[in-house]
Amino acid sequence: MDIKKLKKTHPELLEYMKANGFGSVTIGGVKVMFRRLFDHEGEYTSYNDFYKKFISKEGIEGSTKRLGYYRTSVRTIQGFDEFDHFPNRLKFAPVQYRECSYDHLNPIFKGIVDHYKQVALKECKSEKSIRVESNAASTFLYHMQRNGANDPFGVTESMILSFFYDGCKQLRGCSYKTKIKTVLKATIKTDYYAECTRIIEDMPCLKNGRKNFTTLVNDEIRIIKENLQEGARNDLSLRDKAVVSMALYTALRGTDIAQMQINNIDLERDLIILTQSKTQQPIVLPLRAVVGNPLINYLLNERPRNLDIKSIFTNVHDPENPMDSSTIGGIIRRFFEKIGIRGDDKENGIRLFRRYLASKVLENGVQPKIISDILGHQSPESLNPYIYTDIKHLRECGLSIEKYPVGKEVFQV
């Protein structure tokens, strides 16, 4: 941050907001934050530090809604000062002002989390996965610290149980436990590995609460394909048709579709070649006509030309920026609504396409390893939920009960 520079340039931000139709309340909130920044100059070291010292404490007495306005105003100023970003009513997320358990950890516990981060980076784990698992472990270790443990040797079974149960109900589930275990297992070859292993063994057995995956049925797939045919609908943009076609026929993750660049498309060999955002693993998929034709149609007839960005899919309201990955889900949901499927509060996100592909090829006898490669899974266990829904092959594992007498009333509805 550069407050001296900001004192000179801040009128530029206010003038921009006024010229671009921002309301008086929004502009007023930014003005208030400018005044506080200037009044307390020298009393903070960063925008995060400023927010914690002079804004967040007001949330105790003030409303949560008002605190949200303050947070947005500070983020707007930081974007302008540090990132040359002018507000455009789209989410700006280089900073999030939230209390973090990691910041309160002592050096020993903080070192365990830091060690995991280094190991995970070497294993090319995605940034998001590292962040989520580190946050879960930090929360766990901070709970141990608050209960009197200053290192893994001081962690008792009762402390561990109190993290997962409050005496009446379960507080955290199996997935949370798995994230913590991942971080603790990374202590191998360190002085704390034996104790971290003991902590893992003392964790309670938690039932995996994941339900069977919802997937698309054949009739829904038929309706989707009919509506994607050229000339079938005029109420869908070329971008949305290209996105839905790619999701249906490639089963790529939404983040990979949103971040796909023009150089990821090899038209000479009809291939899609990219590095997955979640696993950082390369993947090569065939570029079939049902995917390539809608994509070319969008690039030639709808996507603005002469853009500096290399992303294929751009933001409709701000073409100079790539489409956000969260937009993909909205495109899919709107598409389902227009063609009249997946209503009545049924699940309707992009994951349905990945699940349909996995379930269908499993049903047709394709080996799990091949399916994992197609879906870009890093761990073979990621395919288990799809296997659980493979009714065709699960029936083959069923045992007849003909030899066992069962009363008729058992089968009465």
Disulfide bonds with the S-S distance in Angstrom:
none
